[in-house]
Amino acid sequence: MGATKIDRARVADAALRLLNEVGLEGLTLRAIAKELDVKAPALYWHFKDKQALLDEMATEMLRRMSAEMTESLSEDWRESLTSAMRGLRSHLLRYRDGAKVYSGTHFTDVSYAAPLEAHLRALTEAGFTPAAAARAWFTAYSYTIGYVIEEQAMGAGPVNGPEGYDLEARAERLAGHPLAVDAGLEIFAHHDEGFEAGLAAVVAGVGAVLGPQA
C-alpha cells in the first residue's frame, strides 16, 4: 500500500475534527499525524510548528463562514452588523475552543477580504467614515470573539453541572456581596440572551459614537 498523501487542507480539516475531541491543549501535531495515519515529520513539510497550523485552521474556519457573512447584509447597517456577529458566534461554537483557535491568528490567504470589504462598504454607504467603519466592525468583532472565549471557557454542560459553574456554591462564597451574587445569574447563565443583550449595547454604542450622527 502506498504512503498516505496529505496536503495543507487535509491536515487542517483533520485538526478541526480532532479539536472537538481533545480541545486546544490536547491538539498536537503528533495526535493529528495519528489521525491521518502518517508519521509526525510528514506534517512539517506543510507547517513549521503548531502556530502555523492554528493559522491555517482559523483560515479554514473563515472560509466555511464567509458566504454566510455576506448573506447577512441588509439595507440597515445595524441589522447587517448584528447578523454578521451572530453568524460568527455560531460558527465559533461549532468547534471546541473555537474562539481561542480563531483569535490572535494570522490568516494564510485573503479569504477574509471579500466579506470584510462588503461590510465596510455597507457601513460607509450608511454614512460612516472609512475609519469609523473599520472601528465599528472591529469593536463588534472583538466583543463577539471575547464573549465566545469566555462562554466556551465556562464549559458546555449545564450551568450547575460538572462542566459549568455551581452558582449555589458561588452564592455561598459571596454571601456578603449580594450584587455580585445576582451578577452570577446574568454572567454565567443564559449565554444566548446574554450575548444578544451585549451585542445590542455594542451596536447602539457604535451608532452613537461612530455613526453618521455622532
Salt bridges, closest charged atoms under 4 A:
ASP13 OD2 - ARG17 NH1 2.63
ASP13 OD1 - ARG64 NH2 2.82
GLU35 OE2 - ARG17 NH2 3.60
GLU56 OE1 - ARG8 NH2 2.76
GLU56 OE2 - ARG63 NH2 3.10
GLU60 OE1 - ARG63 NH1 2.75
GLU60 OE2 - ARG64 NE 2.90
GLU68 OE1 - HIS91 NE2 3.16
ASP76 OD1 - ARG78 NH1 3.74
ASP109 OD2 - ARG63 NH2 2.87
GLU117 OE2 - ARG121 NH2 2.98
GLU151 OE2 - ARG89 NH2 2.73
ASP192 OD1 - ARG89 NH2 2.69
GLU196 OE1 - ARG86 NH2 2.92
